[in-house]
Amino acid sequence: MNNKQFGYLGEKIGKFYLQINQFQILKCNFMCRFGEIDIIAKKNNCIHFIEVKTRKNRRIEAREAIDYNKEEHIWKTAEYFMYINKIKNIEIQFDAIEIYINENNLEINYIPKIIEK
């Protein structure tokens, strides 16, 4: 399995995790000129923009891959999504899902409010 396929597997697991936890999936892999957001979901009148990071080991925490530059791209992409869909007056939140997959273990960590704006 190459890295792209591995990342896609992680996004599928993340989407399934969100659905089990009562999130309504609005869009997956939303792309625009500003960047990409892995999953956009809604729960309790809040739209969640979710970055999924999948790793084979914990040598480096997956959340550490979300640096300042990535945060800015996510923020601008989220603003654009809200604009083109004419979404106003709703709470938004930036979250992450860390997924660790190895031969005999699957670990999912949902991290709310990973980006504060």
Secondary structure, DSSP 8 states (H G I E B T S, - for coil): --HHHHHHHHHHHHHHHHHHTT-EEEEEEEEETTEEEEEEEEETTEEEEEEEEEESSSSS-GGGG--HHHHHHHHHHHHHHHHHTT--S-EEEEEEEEEEEETTEEEEEEEEEEE--
